[in-house]
Amino acid sequence: MEMAEAECPECAGKVGLEENTEIGWILSCKDCGARLEVNSANPPKLTVAPVVEEDWGE
């Protein structure tokens, strides 16, 4: 059950947000495959998720 939709900042496609979606969650756009981070639940807003690089213990 989806409660809201947000726009993908990469392709402008619609990304569904579940009722229990929380800020900071990482989602994927079904249209372009971009990894997106939830920045706001009301109104729903997504940004491109930062790329996580490996930490070699430095």
Secondary structure, DSSP 8 states (H G I E B T S, - for coil): -EEEEEE-TTT--EEEEETT--TT-EEE-TTT--EEEEEEETTEEEEE----------
